[in-house]
Amino acid sequence: MDPELEAFVPLMPRLDLRDPVAARKEYAERAAGAPPPDTEGLEITDRTVPADPSVPVRIYRPAGAEGLVVWLHGGSWIMGDPDTDRPWSARLAAASGAVVVSVGYRHAPEHPFPAALDDVYAVVDWAAAHAAELGVDPGRIAVGGHSAGGNLAAAVALLARDRQGPSIRFQLLNEASLDDRQETWSARNFTDTPWAHRELITRSWEHYLGSAPASPYAAPARATELSGLPPAYIATAEFDPNRDEGIAYALRLLESGVPVELRQWPGTFHGSQAILSAEVSRRQIAALADVLRRALAD
């Protein structure tokens, strides 16, 4: 493990998802205690996307933005919202120059699959229809997310393709949760790694799926046809149970004719890029912003 990250491992929380409400509260409290991001130069507005039910979003607009990313927070589909995701969204908007639309999708287990995906699809559809109002080119809309948010980004790309819905130019999948089966080498061997571990991932999927069987829209690794999807950037962490499912998804996209940039970050663990004092974390964040800038450029 990267020595700058290893020093923080004893301080990492171990959330217990047996009580989702308590875990959600603890997650929000920890996020509230973090130093606020620099938002200078960003216009930040809260909106409500009309849907059934309506979906809250927070929009970060840097000056001169021409592209947009619908950004989906992590948190095991159970925790997180635009408030807890403010550091991610603000840094991504400032560094990439893209409008970032942070989505407050519904939580499991109160609202299991497909509630969150329905919310995300509604926001992508709205963003495409209101691109001019948002000050961006309708042909420059991306989706992206971290962890459970990466799952939703991959899933909405599949759904938009299959419904012949809004055009998505790019998908940004960071340490994404893609496979409920947990049968890869990393899922079977990294059972007690920092932040993401076997018990947390198992309960996350149980809460998200509820009583429904896993479909490709719930677990994109189950999709049998990946052709026709937007180009992708897939980032994985070395000591992450999700690592190998991300790598496998990248290879399958390539085999289906989809352009992919795959970055495997050595010495890192799931969510470790939140440790901003580590040089590798700063490189990870810079890479996310750089690839998004390139993907949305002319």
C-alpha positions as CSV (number, residue, x, y, z in Angstrom):
1,M,0.0,0.0,0.0
2,D,1.1,3.5,-0.7
3,P,2.8,4.7,2.6
4,E,1.0,8.0,2.6
5,L,-2.3,6.2,2.5
6,E,-1.3,3.4,4.9
7,A,-0.9,5.9,7.7
8,F,-4.6,6.7,7.5
9,V,-5.9,3.1,7.6
10,P,-6.3,2.9,11.4
11,L,-8.5,6.0,11.2
12,M,-10.8,4.7,8.5
13,P,-14.4,4.1,9.7
14,R,-16.0,0.7,9.5
15,L,-19.7,1.3,8.8
16,D,-22.3,-1.2,9.8
17,L,-25.0,-1.4,7.2
18,R,-27.2,-3.6,9.3
19,D,-28.8,-0.3,10.3
20,P,-28.9,1.8,7.1
21,V,-30.4,4.8,8.8
22,A,-27.7,5.0,11.5
23,A,-25.0,4.4,8.8
24,R,-26.5,7.2,6.7
25,K,-26.4,9.6,9.7
26,E,-22.8,8.7,10.5
27,Y,-21.7,9.1,6.9
28,A,-23.3,12.6,6.8
29,E,-21.7,13.6,10.1
30,R,-18.3,12.6,8.9
31,A,-18.8,14.5,5.6
32,A,-19.9,17.6,7.4
33,G,-16.7,17.6,9.5
34,A,-14.5,17.6,6.4
35,P,-12.9,20.9,5.3
36,P,-15.1,22.6,2.7
37,P,-13.8,22.6,-0.9
38,D,-12.8,25.8,-2.7
39,T,-15.8,26.9,-4.7
40,E,-14.4,30.2,-6.0
41,G,-15.2,30.7,-9.6
42,L,-18.1,28.3,-9.5
43,E,-21.8,29.2,-9.8
44,I,-23.7,26.8,-7.6
45,T,-27.5,26.4,-7.8
46,D,-30.0,23.9,-6.5
47,R,-32.7,22.7,-8.8
48,T,-35.5,20.2,-8.8
49,V,-35.8,17.9,-11.9
50,P,-39.5,17.3,-12.6
51,A,-40.1,13.5,-12.5
52,D,-42.3,11.1,-10.5
53,P,-41.1,11.8,-7.8
54,S,-39.0,14.9,-8.5
55,V,-35.2,14.6,-8.2
56,P,-33.1,17.3,-6.4
57,V,-29.8,18.3,-8.1
58,R,-27.0,20.7,-7.4
59,I,-25.4,22.3,-10.4
60,Y,-21.8,23.5,-10.4
61,R,-21.1,25.8,-13.3
62,P,-17.5,27.0,-14.0
63,A,-17.0,30.0,-16.3
64,G,-16.9,29.1,-20.0
65,A,-18.2,25.5,-19.6
66,E,-19.3,23.8,-22.8
67,G,-19.9,20.3,-21.6
68,L,-21.7,18.7,-18.7
69,V,-21.4,15.6,-16.6
70,V,-24.3,14.1,-14.6
71,W,-22.3,13.1,-11.5
72,L,-23.5,10.3,-9.1
73,H,-22.2,10.1,-5.6
74,G,-21.0,6.9,-3.9
75,G,-22.3,5.5,-0.6
76,S,-23.4,2.0,-1.3
77,W,-26.8,3.2,-2.7
78,I,-27.7,3.8,0.9
79,M,-25.8,6.9,2.0
80,G,-24.8,10.3,0.5
81,D,-26.5,13.2,-1.2
82,P,-25.4,16.5,-2.9
83,D,-24.3,17.9,0.5
84,T,-21.9,15.0,1.3
85,D,-20.7,14.9,-2.3
86,R,-19.9,18.6,-2.4
87,P,-16.1,18.1,-2.3
88,W,-16.2,15.7,-5.2
89,S,-18.5,17.8,-7.3
90,A,-16.7,21.1,-6.7
91,R,-13.3,19.8,-7.4
92,L,-14.4,18.0,-10.6
93,A,-16.1,21.1,-11.9
94,A,-13.2,23.4,-11.1
95,A,-10.6,21.1,-12.5
96,S,-12.4,19.8,-15.6
97,G,-14.2,23.0,-16.7
98,A,-17.4,21.0,-17.1
99,V,-20.8,21.7,-15.6
100,V,-21.3,19.1,-12.8
101,V,-24.9,18.1,-12.0
102,S,-24.8,16.3,-8.7
103,V,-27.9,14.0,-8.3
104,G,-29.8,13.4,-5.1
105,Y,-31.1,10.0,-6.1
106,R,-33.3,7.9,-3.8
107,H,-31.7,5.6,-1.2
108,A,-32.0,1.9,-0.6
109,P,-33.4,0.0,1.3
110,E,-36.4,2.3,1.5
111,H,-36.3,2.7,-2.3
112,P,-34.6,-0.4,-3.8
113,F,-33.7,-0.9,-7.4
114,P,-34.7,0.6,-9.9
115,A,-35.6,3.7,-7.9
116,A,-32.1,5.3,-8.0
117,L,-31.6,4.4,-11.7
118,D,-35.0,5.9,-12.6
119,D,-34.0,9.1,-10.9
120,V,-30.7,9.2,-12.7
121,Y,-32.3,8.5,-16.1
122,A,-34.8,11.3,-15.5
123,V,-31.9,13.7,-14.7
124,V,-29.9,12.7,-17.8
125,D,-33.0,13.1,-20.0
126,W,-33.7,16.5,-18.4
127,A,-30.1,17.7,-18.9
128,A,-30.2,16.7,-22.6
129,A,-33.5,18.5,-23.1
130,H,-32.3,21.7,-21.2
131,A,-28.7,21.8,-22.4
132,A,-29.1,25.3,-23.9
133,E,-30.6,26.6,-20.6
134,L,-27.7,25.0,-18.8
135,G,-25.3,26.7,-21.2
136,V,-23.8,23.6,-22.8
137,D,-23.8,21.8,-26.1
138,P,-26.4,18.9,-26.0
139,G,-23.8,16.7,-27.7
140,R,-21.4,17.1,-24.8
141,I,-23.2,15.3,-22.0
142,A,-21.4,12.7,-19.9
143,V,-22.3,10.5,-17.0
144,G,-19.9,9.6,-14.2
145,G,-19.8,8.4,-10.6
146,H,-17.8,6.9,-7.8
147,S,-18.5,3.4,-6.4
148,A,-22.3,2.9,-6.3
149,G,-22.4,6.1,-8.4
150,G,-20.2,4.4,-11.0
151,N,-22.7,1.5,-11.1
152,L,-25.5,4.0,-11.8
153,A,-23.4,5.7,-14.5
154,A,-22.7,2.4,-16.3
155,A,-26.4,1.4,-15.9
156,V,-27.8,4.6,-17.2
157,A,-25.5,4.3,-20.3
158,L,-27.0,0.9,-20.9
159,L,-30.5,2.0,-20.3
160,A,-30.2,5.1,-22.6
161,R,-28.8,2.9,-25.4
162,D,-31.6,0.3,-25.1
163,R,-34.3,2.9,-24.9
164,Q,-32.8,5.0,-27.7
165,G,-32.9,7.8,-25.1
166,P,-30.7,10.8,-24.5
167,S,-27.3,10.8,-26.2
168,I,-24.5,10.2,-23.8
169,R,-21.0,11.1,-25.0
170,F,-18.9,9.5,-22.3
171,Q,-19.0,7.4,-19.2
172,L,-16.6,8.0,-16.2
173,L,-16.6,4.9,-13.9
174,N,-14.5,5.4,-10.8
175,E,-14.1,2.3,-8.6
176,A,-17.5,1.2,-9.7
177,S,-19.6,-1.5,-8.1
178,L,-20.6,-3.5,-11.2
179,D,-21.1,-7.2,-10.2
180,D,-23.3,-8.4,-7.4
181,R,-21.9,-12.0,-7.6
182,Q,-18.5,-11.1,-5.9
183,E,-16.8,-14.0,-7.7
184,T,-13.7,-12.2,-9.0
185,W,-10.2,-12.8,-7.5
186,S,-10.2,-9.4,-5.8
187,A,-13.7,-9.8,-4.4
188,R,-12.8,-13.2,-3.0
189,N,-9.4,-12.1,-1.5
190,F,-9.9,-8.5,-0.4
191,T,-12.4,-9.3,2.3
192,D,-11.2,-7.0,5.0
193,T,-9.7,-4.0,3.1
194,P,-10.2,-0.4,4.2
195,W,-13.6,1.1,3.7
196,A,-14.9,-1.4,1.2
197,H,-14.9,-5.0,2.5
198,R,-16.9,-8.2,1.9
199,E,-19.5,-7.6,4.6
200,L,-20.2,-4.0,3.5
201,I,-20.4,-4.9,-0.2
202,T,-22.7,-7.9,0.5
203,R,-25.1,-5.8,2.6
204,S,-25.0,-3.0,0.0
205,W,-26.2,-5.3,-2.7
206,E,-28.8,-6.9,-0.5
207,H,-30.3,-3.5,0.3
208,Y,-30.1,-2.2,-3.2
209,L,-31.6,-5.2,-4.9
210,G,-34.3,-5.9,-2.3
211,S,-36.3,-8.9,-3.4
212,A,-35.6,-8.3,-7.1
213,P,-33.1,-10.6,-9.0
214,A,-30.0,-8.8,-10.4
215,S,-30.5,-7.6,-13.9
216,P,-27.9,-5.9,-16.2
217,Y,-29.4,-2.6,-15.3
218,A,-28.8,-3.3,-11.6
219,A,-25.4,-5.0,-12.1
220,P,-23.9,-3.9,-15.4
221,A,-21.4,-6.7,-15.4
222,R,-24.3,-9.1,-16.1
223,A,-25.0,-7.3,-19.5
224,T,-24.4,-9.7,-22.4
225,E,-24.2,-7.0,-25.1
226,L,-22.0,-4.0,-24.6
227,S,-21.6,-2.7,-28.1
228,G,-23.0,0.8,-28.9
229,L,-22.1,2.2,-25.5
230,P,-20.3,5.5,-25.1
231,P,-16.5,5.6,-24.7
232,A,-15.4,5.0,-21.1
233,Y,-12.8,5.9,-18.5
234,I,-12.5,3.2,-15.9
235,A,-10.4,3.7,-12.8
236,T,-9.7,0.9,-10.3
237,A,-7.9,0.8,-6.9
238,E,-5.4,-2.0,-6.2
239,F,-6.7,-3.0,-2.8
240,D,-10.4,-2.8,-3.7
241,P,-12.8,-5.8,-3.9
242,N,-14.3,-4.0,-6.9
243,R,-11.0,-3.9,-8.8
244,D,-11.3,-7.0,-11.0
245,E,-14.9,-6.4,-12.0
246,G,-13.9,-3.0,-13.2
247,I,-11.0,-4.4,-15.2
248,A,-13.1,-7.2,-16.6
249,Y,-15.8,-4.6,-17.7
250,A,-13.2,-2.5,-19.4
251,L,-11.9,-5.5,-21.4
252,R,-15.4,-6.5,-22.4
253,L,-16.1,-3.0,-23.6
254,L,-13.0,-3.1,-25.7
255,E,-13.9,-6.5,-27.1
256,S,-17.3,-4.9,-28.1
257,G,-15.7,-2.1,-30.0
258,V,-16.1,0.6,-27.3
259,P,-13.1,2.9,-26.7
260,V,-11.8,2.6,-23.1
261,E,-9.1,4.2,-21.0
262,L,-8.3,1.9,-18.0
263,R,-6.3,3.2,-15.1
264,Q,-5.3,0.9,-12.3
265,W,-3.9,2.8,-9.4
266,P,-1.2,0.9,-7.5
267,G,-1.1,1.2,-3.7
268,T,-4.6,2.6,-3.3
269,F,-7.8,1.3,-1.7
270,H,-11.5,2.0,-2.3
271,G,-12.2,5.7,-1.6
272,S,-8.6,6.5,-0.6
273,Q,-8.5,9.5,-3.0
274,A,-10.4,11.4,-0.4
275,I,-7.1,11.5,1.5
276,L,-6.0,14.7,-0.3
277,S,-2.6,14.9,1.5
278,A,-1.4,11.8,-0.5
279,E,0.3,12.5,-3.8
280,V,-1.4,9.6,-5.5
281,S,-4.8,10.9,-4.5
282,R,-4.1,14.2,-6.1
283,R,-2.9,12.4,-9.3
284,Q,-6.1,10.4,-9.3
285,I,-8.3,13.5,-9.1
286,A,-6.3,15.3,-11.7
287,A,-6.7,12.3,-14.1
288,L,-10.5,12.2,-13.6
289,A,-10.7,15.9,-14.5
290,D,-8.3,15.7,-17.4
291,V,-10.1,12.8,-19.1
292,L,-13.4,14.5,-18.7
293,R,-12.1,17.7,-20.2
294,R,-10.7,15.8,-23.2
295,A,-13.9,13.7,-23.6
296,L,-16.1,16.8,-23.8
297,A,-13.8,18.9,-26.0
298,D,-14.3,19.4,-29.7
